[in-house]
Amino acid sequence: MIIAVDTGGTKTLIASYGEDGKIITEFRFPTPLKKTEYVETLTTHLTALFQPQNVDAIVIALPGIVKNGIAVWCNNLHWKNFDVAAELKGVLGGAPLFVENDANLAGLAETRQLKEVPVSSLYVTISTGIGSGVITNGKIDPGLRYSEAGRALVEFDGTVREWETFASGKAIYNTYGKYARDIKSKRIWNKIADRVSRGFLAVIPVIQPDVIIIGGSIGTYFGEYQAQLKGILKEKLPPHIPLPKLVQAKHPEQAVIYGCYYYALDVLADS
């Protein structure tokens, strides 16, 4: 059995997978903001839900930069230098525990579920913030696993700013006073396409992925702005840099936990 933990800014999802890759158990709880409370709460639920002898691996997804099992910085949770792996060591007996960035894991899942796995794919989740994951040959790219596309510095309204400060779901709500699900105006969606394009125009020439997968709350409404976005990118990208294929994430709500599953399979196969 593989245990997946998707730690979000507001809620945490625990899921377990059997040998057939199907979800056996799902459990949600509000994410505690204090690190000590998070460890205590997660430990309580894991030990109540599972028997150690049945667990092959645990993968914990965190919304921030993760290096060697340590959350260097989780912006929305304000966690800094949080050694999650050490704090939870032995929580389910001898089961190995791995910690990874949530967007990397979501990108892994979404890429593996494409009809053909491309050489390079870029997963971008546009929700409260903007997260990204670069997948190469179906694996999290080791050289770009710490990249943060949402932090790309681009010009907008005459000021150099981080991409997510003006194109994230939070920024869009603050600007237009509506959540994506409530926006019906084509004019507003065209403006959102312009905001989203700014970061892609900075990132695409550097990574040059074959496919870009867009997830998150804004990704859910990709159909509302995809034509405008593609048009902007095609017009403004240098002629020698091809426009990647742009697709909508298939499972935006479950991509992270499925990514945990695929990640565990890879690590266990290599060990």
C-alpha positions as CSV (number, residue, x, y, z in Angstrom):
1,M,0.0,0.0,0.0
2,I,1.2,3.5,-0.9
3,I,0.1,6.5,1.2
4,A,-0.2,9.9,-0.4
5,V,-0.5,13.2,1.6
6,D,-1.5,16.3,-0.3
7,T,-0.8,19.3,2.0
8,G,-2.6,22.4,0.9
9,G,-2.9,25.9,2.2
10,T,-6.3,25.2,3.7
11,K,-6.8,21.5,3.7
12,T,-4.8,18.3,3.6
13,L,-5.9,15.1,1.8
14,I,-4.7,11.6,2.8
15,A,-5.2,8.8,0.2
16,S,-4.0,5.2,0.0
17,Y,-3.4,3.1,-3.1
18,G,-3.6,-0.6,-3.5
19,E,-1.5,-2.7,-5.9
20,D,-3.9,-2.0,-8.7
21,G,-3.3,1.7,-8.5
22,K,-6.8,2.5,-7.3
23,I,-7.6,4.6,-4.3
24,I,-8.7,2.7,-1.2
25,T,-9.0,5.4,1.4
26,E,-9.5,9.2,1.3
27,F,-9.5,11.5,4.3
28,R,-9.5,15.3,4.5
29,F,-8.7,17.6,7.4
30,P,-8.0,21.4,7.7
31,T,-4.3,22.1,7.5
32,P,-2.9,23.4,10.8
33,L,-0.8,26.5,10.4
34,K,1.6,25.6,13.1
35,K,4.2,23.1,12.2
36,T,4.0,21.2,15.5
37,E,0.2,20.9,15.1
38,Y,0.5,19.7,11.6
39,V,2.9,16.9,12.6
40,E,0.7,15.9,15.6
41,T,-2.5,16.0,13.5
42,L,-1.1,14.1,10.6
43,T,0.5,11.5,12.9
44,T,-2.9,11.0,14.6
45,H,-4.8,10.4,11.4
46,L,-2.1,8.2,9.8
47,T,-1.8,5.9,12.7
48,A,-5.6,5.7,13.0
49,L,-6.2,4.9,9.4
50,F,-3.4,2.5,8.6
51,Q,-1.5,-0.6,9.9
52,P,2.3,-0.2,9.5
53,Q,2.8,-3.7,8.2
54,N,0.6,-2.9,5.2
55,V,2.4,0.3,4.1
56,D,5.2,0.2,1.5
57,A,5.9,4.0,1.3
58,I,4.5,7.4,2.3
59,V,4.8,10.4,0.0
60,I,4.1,13.9,1.4
61,A,3.4,16.8,-1.0
62,L,4.1,20.3,0.2
63,P,3.2,23.7,-1.4
64,G,6.7,25.1,-1.5
65,I,10.4,24.6,-2.2
66,V,11.5,21.2,-0.9
67,K,15.2,20.1,-0.7
68,N,16.3,16.8,0.8
69,G,13.0,16.3,2.6
70,I,13.1,19.8,4.1
71,A,10.5,22.5,3.3
72,V,12.8,25.4,2.7
73,W,9.9,27.8,2.3
74,C,6.1,27.3,1.9
75,N,4.8,30.7,1.1
76,N,1.1,30.3,1.9
77,L,1.7,28.4,5.1
78,H,4.7,30.5,6.2
79,W,6.7,27.4,6.9
80,K,10.5,27.8,6.8
81,N,13.2,25.1,7.1
82,F,10.6,22.5,8.2
83,D,12.3,19.1,8.3
84,V,9.1,17.1,7.7
85,A,10.8,13.8,7.0
86,A,12.6,13.9,10.3
87,E,9.6,15.0,12.3
88,L,7.5,12.1,10.9
89,K,10.2,9.5,10.8
90,G,8.8,6.1,11.9
91,V,5.2,7.3,11.9
92,L,4.1,4.0,10.3
93,G,6.9,1.7,11.3
94,G,9.7,1.2,8.9
95,A,7.8,2.5,5.8
96,P,10.1,4.9,3.9
97,L,8.8,8.5,3.8
98,F,9.5,11.0,0.9
99,V,8.7,14.7,0.7
100,E,8.3,16.6,-2.6
101,N,6.9,19.8,-4.1
102,D,3.2,19.5,-4.9
103,A,3.4,21.0,-8.4
104,N,6.2,18.6,-9.3
105,L,4.1,15.7,-8.3
106,A,1.0,17.0,-10.1
107,G,3.1,17.5,-13.2
108,L,4.4,14.0,-12.9
109,A,0.8,12.6,-12.7
110,E,-0.6,14.7,-15.5
111,T,2.3,13.9,-17.8
112,R,2.1,10.1,-17.2
113,Q,-1.6,10.3,-18.1
114,L,-1.0,11.8,-21.5
115,K,-1.5,9.4,-24.5
116,E,2.2,9.8,-25.3
117,V,4.7,10.9,-22.7
118,P,6.7,13.8,-24.2
119,V,10.4,14.4,-23.8
120,S,9.6,17.6,-21.8
121,S,6.5,18.9,-20.3
122,L,5.8,22.0,-18.1
123,Y,2.9,21.7,-15.6
124,V,1.6,25.1,-14.3
125,T,-1.1,25.3,-11.6
126,I,-2.8,28.7,-11.5
127,S,-4.7,28.8,-8.2
128,T,-4.1,30.9,-5.1
129,G,-0.6,31.3,-6.4
130,I,1.2,29.9,-9.4
131,G,3.2,26.7,-9.1
132,S,5.2,24.7,-11.7
133,G,6.8,21.4,-12.3
134,V,9.1,20.3,-15.2
135,I,8.9,16.7,-16.2
136,T,11.6,15.1,-18.5
137,N,11.0,11.7,-20.0
138,G,8.2,11.1,-17.6
139,K,10.3,11.9,-14.5
140,I,10.6,15.0,-12.3
141,D,13.6,16.9,-13.9
142,P,16.4,16.8,-11.3
143,G,18.0,20.0,-12.6
144,L,14.7,22.0,-12.5
145,R,12.9,20.4,-9.5
146,Y,13.4,23.6,-7.5
147,S,12.3,26.0,-10.2
148,E,9.4,28.4,-9.4
149,A,7.8,29.7,-12.5
150,G,5.3,31.7,-10.4
151,R,8.3,33.7,-9.2
152,A,9.4,34.6,-12.8
153,L,10.1,38.4,-13.0
154,V,8.2,40.0,-15.8
155,E,7.0,43.5,-16.7
156,F,3.3,44.2,-16.1
157,D,1.7,47.7,-15.9
158,G,5.1,49.3,-16.2
159,T,6.6,47.4,-13.2
160,V,8.8,44.3,-13.0
161,R,6.8,41.9,-10.8
162,E,6.6,38.2,-9.9
163,W,4.2,36.5,-12.4
164,E,1.9,35.2,-9.6
165,T,1.3,38.7,-8.2
166,F,-0.8,39.6,-11.1
167,A,-1.9,36.4,-12.8
168,S,-2.8,34.0,-10.0
169,G,-6.3,33.2,-9.0
170,K,-5.9,35.4,-5.9
171,A,-4.7,38.3,-8.1
172,I,-7.5,37.9,-10.5
173,Y,-10.1,37.9,-7.7
174,N,-8.5,41.0,-6.2
175,T,-8.6,42.7,-9.6
176,Y,-12.0,41.8,-10.9
177,G,-13.9,41.0,-7.7
178,K,-14.9,37.6,-9.0
179,Y,-13.8,34.0,-8.8
180,A,-13.1,32.3,-12.1
181,R,-16.4,30.4,-11.9
182,D,-18.3,33.7,-11.8
183,I,-16.6,35.4,-14.7
184,K,-18.8,35.5,-17.8
185,S,-17.3,38.5,-19.6
186,K,-15.2,37.6,-22.7
187,R,-13.4,40.9,-22.3
188,I,-12.2,39.9,-18.8
189,W,-11.1,36.5,-20.0
190,N,-9.1,38.1,-22.7
191,K,-7.4,40.3,-20.1
192,I,-6.7,37.2,-18.0
193,A,-5.2,35.5,-21.1
194,D,-2.8,38.5,-21.4
195,R,-1.8,38.3,-17.7
196,V,-1.2,34.5,-18.0
197,S,0.8,35.0,-21.2
198,R,3.4,37.3,-19.6
199,G,4.9,34.5,-17.5
200,F,4.8,31.9,-20.3
201,L,6.6,34.3,-22.6
202,A,9.4,34.5,-20.1
203,V,9.5,30.8,-19.3
204,I,8.9,29.1,-22.6
205,P,12.2,30.3,-24.3
206,V,14.2,28.9,-21.3
207,I,12.6,25.5,-20.9
208,Q,11.1,25.0,-24.4
209,P,8.7,22.2,-23.3
210,D,6.9,20.0,-25.9
211,V,3.7,20.3,-23.8
212,I,2.3,22.8,-21.3
213,I,-0.3,21.4,-18.9
214,I,-2.4,24.1,-17.1
215,G,-4.2,23.1,-13.9
216,G,-5.6,24.8,-10.8
217,S,-8.7,26.9,-10.5
218,I,-7.9,29.1,-13.5
219,G,-6.8,26.0,-15.4
220,T,-10.3,24.6,-14.8
221,Y,-11.7,27.3,-17.1
222,F,-9.0,27.0,-19.7
223,G,-11.6,26.8,-22.5
224,E,-12.6,30.4,-21.7
225,Y,-9.2,31.9,-22.7
226,Q,-7.2,29.2,-24.5
227,A,-7.7,30.7,-28.0
228,Q,-6.7,34.2,-26.9
229,L,-3.7,32.8,-24.9
230,K,-2.5,30.7,-27.8
231,G,-2.8,33.7,-30.2
232,I,-0.8,36.0,-27.9
233,L,2.0,33.4,-27.5
234,K,2.1,32.5,-31.2
235,E,2.4,36.2,-32.1
236,K,5.0,37.2,-29.5
237,L,7.3,34.2,-29.2
238,P,10.5,34.5,-31.4
239,P,10.0,32.7,-34.7
240,H,12.7,30.1,-34.0
241,I,11.0,29.0,-30.7
242,P,8.0,26.8,-31.3
243,L,4.7,27.2,-29.4
244,P,4.3,24.2,-27.2
245,K,1.1,22.2,-27.2
246,L,-1.2,23.7,-24.5
247,V,-3.6,21.3,-22.7
248,Q,-5.9,21.4,-19.7
249,A,-5.1,19.2,-16.7
250,K,-7.3,16.1,-16.7
251,H,-7.5,15.7,-13.0
252,P,-6.8,19.1,-11.3
253,E,-8.3,18.0,-7.9
254,Q,-6.4,14.7,-7.7
255,A,-3.3,15.3,-9.7
256,V,-1.1,15.7,-6.6
257,I,-2.1,12.5,-4.8
258,Y,-1.7,10.6,-8.1
259,G,1.7,12.2,-8.4
260,C,2.6,10.9,-5.0
261,Y,1.6,7.4,-6.1
262,Y,3.7,7.5,-9.3
263,Y,6.6,9.0,-7.4
264,A,6.5,6.2,-4.8
265,L,6.4,3.6,-7.6
266,D,9.6,5.1,-9.2
267,V,11.5,5.3,-5.9
268,L,10.6,1.8,-4.9
269,A,11.5,0.4,-8.3
270,D,14.9,2.1,-8.1
271,S,15.7,0.9,-4.6
